Amino acid sequence: MKKVLEKINDFSFRLWFNIFLASIIGVALMLHFLGWEFSQKIFIVFSVIGLLPVLKSAIVALIKKKLTIDLLASIALIFAFVAREWHSAAFISLMLAFARIFALWTDRKAQHILEHLLKYRPQKVKAQRNEQTIEIPAEQLVVGDLVVVESGDVIPIDGVVVSGQASVNEATITGESELIVKRQGEQVLSSTINESGSLLVKAEKIGKDSTVEKIIALITEATGKKSQSERMSDKFTTWYIIATMVGGILLFLFFKNVNLVLSVLLVTCADDIAVAVPLGFTLAIAKAAKMGVLVKGGGVIENLAKIKYFMTDKTGTLTYGKPKISQVNFFDNTDEKSFLRIVGIASINSHHPISQAAIKYLQGRNIKIELPDEFLEKPGEGIVIKKNKDNIIAGNWDFLKQSGFTSTNEQLIIFNKSKQMGFGITAYGCNGKVVGFLAFEDALRPNAREILAKTRELGVVSWCMLTGDNEKVALRVVKEVGFDNFKACLKPQDKVAFIENFKKQNKGILAMMGDGVNDAAALALADVSIAMGKGGSDASIEASDVALMKDDLKKVPQIIDFSQQAVKIIKHNFWLWGVLNAIGLFLVFVGILNPMTAALYNFLTDFLPIFNVFRISFLKKSRPIPLTYQP
């Protein structure tokens, strides 16, 4: 965090220096045109001051074997000195100062988000220790501490509410200002605000592991990643500089006219496009963050705009991931009390949504839960436990069967009946025999069908659901939502294999959406990976390109639509730059523009591409999309 603050301070110095330089040059030029007489030495001094940072940047780039627009600007300034065009040189310096201001402002957009988040990092927190509430520095908190959050306080950690009730504003994380009521057992996030009420929160994630610190890290990472358009702009700049320099040399050899060469260089100095393209993507990333969507780089914005295929996990993504126990089935070889004891031992150490639902069910019946002696969780398969002399296992029916646990035909009939009803099933075995199963159901997130239809209007060709649930459960969701295809009974490695094979057979941008640990590998394979940031696992968020900080599926078509609008605006700049340059060169060759007016023309037209990308900041979250597609 110290580096972030140092960067902000360094930024402030450079910004104000360039504002000061632009101001004094601009005032001097304006007064000159109004008839004030100035010594040429004043403009020479301004030009030299303006040349130094540009020349330094160009030399550093050349040492790194890179050609940048600063090299072309340096050559233009040196030509102006040779031609003794001091007013033109002053205009160039003014133009370059403004270009640096806009470039710094580009960085400032990301820094503004960071500063905004830094405001929500309390220095002191109220912790409950030894039955006393004491105020301690935030960095002294440890996982497991009980933190008191009173009305008006910023919640300093990610944790779970132990007691109390409060209305919490999560806008800093999710972009939504609607207050959320938090009660016992519910999760709260760092940097959110307790608007009214009081809470006692058990710390689960602190420091660099907290949500706000991860957001800061993700934004810092995102603004450092270049998009395809930015890389194209860099490549274009390299060839453009070479072409301009060669053209300038040929013009001089042919016409022997330094003023003509200087005018051409001044018109074609492409600092506007060099600033406008990265500025556009930074604005898009910042705007997306305000919408509650973290996008990791300009390249992701471009890919979001071109998604053709969509794949998604089910549990926790399409559904809330909070299943409700609908049936408890125990078999003749055990009784209800013994079966529920086994369920408790198998579930207590697991963070899987089914295990959490089972624990909630047992607590509701006041059943004592025992801890296992040994515990092994296999993501996507099940749980293996030892308790005293008992070998206990939990998972899908096939997992128990593959592990050597036996069942009777009568048990299988009961199991299949629940399965055919579309319930999810978790079976339990003890000492080689299946002893029973829990049937559960999970509610779909609202408007899932409409959301899929909207993405299709935005260019998505097909949706496929990948799930570890059985086919009956999957088919119920597929029919309700309107998927084109689905694959059920998948283990994590099966999802990876399916995506790899799909990408070999289909061309186009593939997006994957998920929330759990078992989705991380599949997310990493997709061209665009989208994670449920609020309820998702750390692994899936880190493996993803996009994190939805509020687990709201409406954000998916919103961010696709927004990205398409943003990319269209950014690409308009290349056409705008080309037209402006063509007009400027025409005016030079017909004798209307001389070096000073060419510098003025470039200075004024530089603002058009830059002002154009500012439109991104004012884009609406989503436009009305006519639903002509009916799944």
VOMIVEX-146854 format. One record per residue (C-alpha): z, x negated, y negated. Coordinates in pm, whole numbers, padded with zeros to 5 digits, always signed. Example, Ala and Ser with C-alpha at 12.3 -4.5 7.8 and 13.67 -1.06 7.14 Angstrom:
BEGIN
+00780-01230+00450+00714-01367+00106
// end
This chain:
BEGIN
+00000+00000+00000+00058-00300-00229-00312-00389-00194-00410-00035-00297-00195-00060-00613-00336-00407-00695-00686-00270-00655-00608+00015-00895-00470-00230-01157-00773-00461-01122-01000-00158-01155-00828-00050-01480-00884-00391-01644-01253-00405-01549-01311-00045-01655-01154-00085-02000-01328-00420-02058-01669-00259-01996-01582+00047-02205-01482-00186-02491-01801-00391-02452-02023-00081-02438-01847+00067-02740-01887-00231-02974-02251-00290-02870-02330+00081-02900-02171+00107-03246-02349-00209-03365-02689-00084-03247-02633+00261-03396-02536+00116-03735-02837-00117-03719-03073+00179-03674-02896+00359-03961-02991+00071-04193-02687-00157-04182-02773-00524-04191-02618-00735-03917-02641-01106-03855-02848-01182-03544-02557-01396-03428-02356-01078-03363-02620-00946-03122-02653-01291-02963-02278-01297-02896-02287-00944-02752-02581-01035-02529-02416-01352-02399-02094-01163-02324-02300-00901-02144-02494-01164-01948-02193-01349-01806-02062-01087-01555-02418-00997-01449-02520-01359-01399-02200-01429-01205-02266-01132-00976-02628-01238-00920-02529-01598-00835-02256-01483-00592-02510-01256-00423-02768-01538-00400-02509-01766-00239-02464-01489+00022-02847-01478+00056-02872-01132-00102-03098-01005-00378-02931-00751-00605-03035-00559-00913-02812-00794-01116-03065-01073-01051-03342-00866-01209-03115-00777-01501-03026-01144-01551-03394-01239-01557-03463-00960-01810-03183-01088-02034-03303-01447-02010-03659-01331-02098-03513-01147-02398-03341-01469-02511-03664-01667-02470-03857-01404-02668-03575-01396-02927-03554-01019-02879-03186-01000-02967-03177-00624-03014-03347-00577-02677-03092-00812-02521-02814-00606-02679-02967-00288-02534-02982-00451-02190-02617-00551-02220-02528-00196-02325-02725-00057-02031-02556-00293-01785-02210-00220-01925-02269+00150-01868-02400+00078-01517-02078-00113-01439-01871+00174-01584-02044+00422-01356-02010+00188-01058-01638+00151-01129-01611+00524-01174-01763+00559-00827-01473+00359-00685-01236+00550-00911-01317+00879-00737-01175+00744-00412-00886+00574-00589-00802+00902-00764-00751+01068-00426-00530+00779-00319-00326+00793-00638-00294+01169-00597-00158+01120-00246+00068+00834-00355+00242+01078-00590+00358+01270-00285+00538+00975-00125+00904+01019-00221+01098+00698-00275+01430+00857-00178+01503+01109+00096+01808+01310+00201+01901+01228+00560+02177+01383+00769+02382+01113+00943+02727+01141+01098+02740+01503+00984+02695+01394+00622+02393+01423+00394+02317+01095+00223+02030+00976+00004+01848+00671+00139+01521+00485+00061+01227+00647+00244+01142+00323+00427+01484+00328+00598+01405+00648+00788+01363+00617+01164+01211+00852+01420+01469+01112+01518+01644+01122+01180+01733+01466+01046+01590+01510+00696+01709+01774+00449+01422+01930+00250+01534+02156-00031+01332+02387-00255+01089+02187-00470+01110+01875-00249+00811+01692-00104+00837+01672+00275+00852+01294+00339+00771+01286+00711+00583+01462+00989+00835+01648+01198+00962+01969+01352+01191+02221+01182+01539+02215+01341+01684+02491+01123+01614+02686+00807+01311+02866+00665+01084+02779+00376+00746+02857+00216+00542+02536+00226+00234+02445+00019+00000+02237+00237-00281+02203-00022-00245+01823-00039-00347+01803+00327-00552+02114+00407-00704+02197+00067-00567+02551+00095-00307+02663-00160-00180+02961+00042+00191+02920+00122+00282+02886+00489+00622+03007+00613+00790+02741+00829+01066+02832+01072+01262+02666+01352+01038+02489+01604+00733+02468+01374+00563+02148+01261+00563+02024+00902+00346+01750+00752+00428+01467+00514+00326+01510+00146+00337+01891+00167+00570+02073-00073+00861+02305-00005+00806+02574-00268+01111+02782-00175+01381+02780+00090+01544+02489+00270+01471+02306+00594+01635+02059+00826+01351+01856+00980+01360+01612+01271+01140+01311+01193+00862+01255+01446+00616+01039+01250+00714+00810+00964+00555+00536+00755+00203+00437+00861+00208+00694+01142+00258+00989+00907-00026+01222+00812-00044+01118+00446-00058+00745+00529-00335+00807+00783-00532+01005+00526-00501+00716+00279-00624+00474+00547-00914+00703+00643-01030+00750+00282-01013+00374+00219-01219+00318+00535-01466+00596+00452-01554+00473+00102-01629+00127+00246-01887+00255+00495-02250+00270+00386-02481+00556+00468-02839+00525+00584-02956+00618+00234-02733+00348+00083-02864+00091+00331-03217+00211+00253-03137+00173-00117-03016-00186-00056-03332-00270+00140-03546-00100-00121-03368-00298-00395-03447-00628-00221-03821-00558-00190-03831-00396-00531-03685-00707-00697-03935-00932-00518-04227-00703-00616-04110-00682-00978-04065-01058-01010-04406-01128-00854-04564-00859-01073-04398-01006-01383-04531-01354-01302-04883-01218-01246-04869-01020-01570-04765-01331-01763-05039-01544-01602-05302-01279-01674-05201-01157-02024-04992-01454-02152-04774-01194-02324-04396-01243-02293-04322-00914-02470-04535-00719-02220-04358-00882-01925-04018-00819-02085-04104-00454-02151-04208-00406-01787-03887-00572-01664-03678-00355-01894-03842-00031-01781-03823-00113-01410-03465-00243-01396-03339-00005-01122-02968-00015-01195-02962+00365-01216-03062+00419-00851-02833+00134-00741-02540+00322-00895-02646+00683-00830-02684+00666-00450-02338+00526-00361-02187+00739-00639-02334+01049-00476-02179+00976-00137-01842+00889-00289-01845+01218-00479-01933+01399-00155-01647+01234+00037-01403+01314-00245-01519+01676-00270-01492+01717+00109-01134+01585+00096-01049+01852-00163-01191+02107+00082-00944+01981+00345-01208+01790+00542-01180+01412+00584-01524+01253+00625-01535+00888+00730-01826+00754+00526-02156+00843+00364-02340+00803+00695-02135+01090+00836-02234+01310+00539-02599+01241+00625-02552+01316+00994-02359+01637+00921-02662+01758+00727-02889+01706+01031-02682+01837+01327-02911+01980+01593-02683+02017+01896-02316+02110+01911-02067+02063+02191-01707+02169+02180-01386+02163+02376-01215+02499+02428-00836+02473+02435-00692+02388+02092-01038+02387+01937-01193+02730+01992-00854+02865+02085-00516+02803+01926-00409+02577+02211-00084+02772+02241-00121+02960+02566+00107+03247+02656+00239+03285+03010+00101+03613+03145+00196+03593+03516+00453+03405+03723+00358+03388+04091+00585+03220+04346+00515+03220+04717+00716+03305+05028+00819+02944+05090+01037+02950+04774+01226+03190+04547+01194+03261+04176+01489+03045+04073+01369+02744+04274+01013+02787+04150+01114+02803+03784+01334+02495+03837+01023+02308+03958+00823+02436+03659+01090+02306+03421+01110+01960+03581+00729+01930+03572+00695+02048+03210+00984+01895+03016+00826+01553+02949+00470+01677+02895+00308+01754+02559+00030+01957+02718+00006+02309+02567+00062+02471+02910+00379+02269+02962+00501+02363+02615+00435+02731+02689+00623+02699+03019+00924+02542+02845+00924+02819+02584+00912+03078+02863+01203+02916+03048+01411+02886+02730+01351+03254+02664+01511+03328+03001+01799+03083+02940+01703+02873+03242+01850+02523+03254+01580+02254+03253+01632+01928+03443+01477+01591+03365+01259+01420+03630+01349+01079+03772+00986+00963+03757+00701+01109+03552+00324+01041+03549+00075+01249+03353-00296+01222+03434-00497+01366+03139-00735+01638+03252-00588+01649+03603-00216+01711+03623+00139+01577+03650+00315+01387+03929+00698+01387+03931+00985+01273+04144+01327+01438+04130+01591+01319+04376+01405+01340+04709+01151+01596+04591+00786+01506+04521+00662+01758+04267+00309+01805+04135+00151+02034+03874-00210+02088+03773-00520+02280+03874-00559+02402+04232-00813+02134+04323-00581+01859+04199-00305+01981+04431-00550+02006+04718-00686+01654+04657-00330+01526+04642-00266+01658+04996-00072+01974+04911-00145+02265+05144-00167+02640+05086-00217+02949+05302-00506+03196+05295-00273+03464+05155-00175+03232+04868-00540+03154+04798-00622+03528+04779-00348+03582+04517-00469+03278+04325-00835+03391+04325-00738+03741+04210-00570+03599+03896-00859+03358+03847-01116+03640+03860-00922+03821+03588-01008+03528+03358-00661+03375+03338-00604+03004+03316-00406+02873+03612-00156+02590+03656-00036+02548+04013+00287+02380+04127+00366+02206+04455+00676+02054+04610+00693+01819+04908+00339+01879+05026+00324+02259+04981+00197+02482+04700+00497+02688+04583+00341+02903+04310+00141+02913+03989+00154+03028+03629-00130+03240+03487-00182+03212+03112-00420+03318+02840-00506+03163+02508-00624+03360+02203-00954+03267+02041-00956+03161+01678-01086+03442+01455-01456+03478+01366-01568+03220+01624-01887+03418+01700-01977+03451+01332-01911+03080+01273-02150+02977+01551-02415+03209+01407-02373+03050+01061-02421+02699+01200-02741+02816+01367-02866+02936+01028-02796+02583+00905-03014+02422+01174-02797+02393+01486-03026+02466+01782-02767+02515+02058-02394+02524+02131-02239+02412+02460-01873+02452+02558-01714+02178+02770-01380+02268+02926-01146+02170+03204-01070+02537+03270-01217+02727+03562-01551+02908+03536-01398+03255+03507-01188+03157+03204-01482+02970+03050-01726+03257+03110-01498+03503+02931-01500+03283+02621-01875+03216+02645-01954+03588+02647-01717+03661+02362-01837+03380+02135-02207+03358+02225-02255+03005+02356-02596+02896+02485-02444+02698+02772-02112+02584+02916-01964+02346+03171-01631+02422+03334-01380+02234+03552-01456+01907+03370-01233+01601+03373-01242+01366+03070-01485+01132+03247-01707+01431+03332-01736+01521+02963-01837+01163+02884-02100+01160+03161-02240+01498+03052-02276+01385+02688-02437+01054+02789-02690+01236+03005-02756+01499+02736-02829+01233+02473-03080+01065+02704-03270+01391+02752-03256+01531+02396-03346+01388+02057-03152+01487+01748-02804+01461+01601-02535+01566+01849-02196+01684+01725-01881+01710+01938-01566+01897+01840-01229+01854+02012-00856+01814+01963-00685+01647+02258-00634+01301+02406-00882+01390+02678-01149+01452+02411-01125+01107+02248-01383+00933+02471-01631+01221+02439-01583+01230+02061-01658+00859+02037-01996+00913+02208-02122+01186+01973-02335+01116+01664-02089+01329+01466-01741+01385+01606-01513+01652+01459-01140+01664+01533-00881+01928+01459-00668+01718+01226-00363+01940+01194-00305+02021+01558-00513+01744+01712-00392+01426+01875-00388+01091+01695-00639+00954+01948-00894+01230+01882-00854+01200+01502-00901+00822+01512-01206+00856+01739-01366+01119+01516-01594+01100+01212-01460+01422+01061-01106+01560+01065-01036+01923+00975-00694+01899+00813-00649+02273+00855-00746+02388+01204-00991+02642+01063-01331+02678+01229-01477+02817+00904-01466+02459+00776-01743+02363+01022-02031+02561+00866-01881+02490+00523-01895+02112+00563-02244+02127+00720-02373+02341+00433-02201+02120+00174-02344+01802+00331-02697+01945+00329-02668+02029-00041-02518+01686-00124-02783+01489+00069-03061+01691-00096-02922+01606-00442-02892+01236-00355-03249+01218-00221-03380+01387-00537-03278+01069-00723-03543+00858-00552-03814+01098-00672-03658+01122-01017-03641+00743-01046-04005+00705-00938-04132+00959-01193-03929+00806-01478-04051+00455-01394-04414+00570-01377-04383+00733-01720-04214+00424-01865-04478+00185-01730-04756+00408-01864-04594+00402-02210-04564+00022-02193-04929-00037-02099-05065+00200-02364-04862+00010-02624-04608+00279-02713-04305+00088-02581-04215-00263-02696-03920-00463-02556-03660-00291-02774-03790+00065-02717-03839-00012-02346-03471-00111-02328-03381+00211-02512-03602+00414-02273-03435+00258-01969-03090+00308-02117-03148+00679-02185-03326+00757-01856-03058+00572-01655-02827+00865-01715-03053+01125-01553-03010+01020-01184-02639+00956-01244-02583+01293-01411-02783+01452-01131-02539+01335-00861-02247+01472-01062-02371+01813-00948-02211+01734-00611-01865+01769-00765-01947+02125-00868-02096+02244-00540-01925+02550-00397-01739+02521-00067-02005+02730+00099-02298+02948+00004-02361+03293+00147-02568+03240+00462-02782+03535+00577-02718+03592+00947-03069+03654+01078-02979+03499+01415-02816+03732+01663-02678+03553+01972
// end
